[in-house]
Structure formats: C-alpha cells, structure tokens
Amino acid sequence: PFREDIMNAAVVVGMNTTILEEAMAMGRAAVVLDSSRYLSFGTHLGFHISLSNVSIDFVEHAIDKSVRMQDILKVQGREALGLNHPVARVVQTPTLL
C-alpha cells in the first residue's frame, strides 16, 4: 500500500509529482530534484536541489530539518493539495416574503 510506503519512508525524492505534497502532508521530508533538462511544474515546497548536485549529505540535512518541522510540513502539504478547502459550502439564504 502506497500510504504505508510513505509513512515508512524517511524521505521522498522526486521531480514533478503530487506525491511530494502527500509526503509532506504526512510529515515526511520531501526532496525536489531540479534539472534544466526538464520543464518543472513541481511544488515550491520541500527541499530543492539540482539533480547534478544531489548528495547523501543534502538528503540527511533534509530529513533532519523535516523532523524538526514536521507540524509545519503537514499544514503546507495539506494546503498544497487543497485539503483545507471545502469543495462545497452550505449557506442559509434569507426567505422571501
């Protein structure tokens, strides 16, 4: 199951995928790989690094910082996915006499 995979991960790494926002909504670190060879529509959230500069030190830094920011990541991830916004709103309209 996909949810369990994210929950068991220390970090989720990707380029253009909502999985990064889903990981953050679950409080996991997200590393976004940037490359000039690809057009990016990826998230502004997470830890960005050029594909050519990615290193284990950077990934470890992202994990460490994410552990300390877990509550903030959850809110940012939910916001990015639109989970904090209702799809419909019920309002009472005034009755006409």
N, C-alpha and C positions, 0 to 999 in steps of 0.2 A: 504494500500500500504506500502510495506517494506521501501522504501526510506523515506516516511513521518514518519514512526516509528523511524528510526534512527535520522532524523532531530529533532524530538520532544524529544529525549532521552537526559538526562544529561550525561549518561554513558552507555556503552555497555560492558557487562561482558560475558566472555566465555573461552573456553579452546583451542580447535583446530578448528578454523573456519576463513574463509576469511572475515567474517562479521566484525571482529575486524579491519582489514585493511580498509574495506569500511567505517566504522565509523570514523576512523582517517582521511581518505581522505575527509570526510565531516566536519572535525574539531571537532569531538566528542571525549570524553575521552574513553579509552579502558582499561579495567582491565582484565589481563590474569591470570586465575587460574591455578596454577601448582600443580600437585599431583604425588607422586611417584608410585601411583597405575595405572597410565595411561601413555602410551608412548606419548610423546608430539612432534608434528610436527608444533606447533603453531609459531606465529610470535615472533621475538625478540623485536618488538616494543611494545609500551604500558607500562602499569604499572603491573609488575608481583608480585604475592603474592601466598604463599602456600594456598591451599584450606583450610587447618586446621587453618590458621591464619587470614583469611579474616574478616574484621570488617567494620562497618559503618564509623569509623574514617578514615580508609585507603581509602575507596571509596570517601569520601568527599575530602580528600587530592588529589586524582587523578583528580577529577572534577575541583578543584581549580587550580591545576597546569596546566591542559589541557586548561583552559580558557586563561591563560597567554601564552600558547604555540600554540595556535590554527593554526597559519600560518605554523609553522614547522610541526605540525601533518598532515596537509593537504598534504604537499610535501612528507613526509615519507610514508603516506598511499598510495598515488598515485605511488610512487616508488615501494613499496612492491607489488602492484597489476600489475606493468608493464605498467601503463597508460602513462608514459612519454616516452615510447619507441615505435617508429613506427613499424608496422607489416611489411611493405614493403617500400623500398626506390627506387625512380626513379632516375636513373643517365643517363646522356648522354654519350654514348660511341663514341669514335672517328670513323669517317668513313674511310673505307679503299679505297684507290685509285686504 
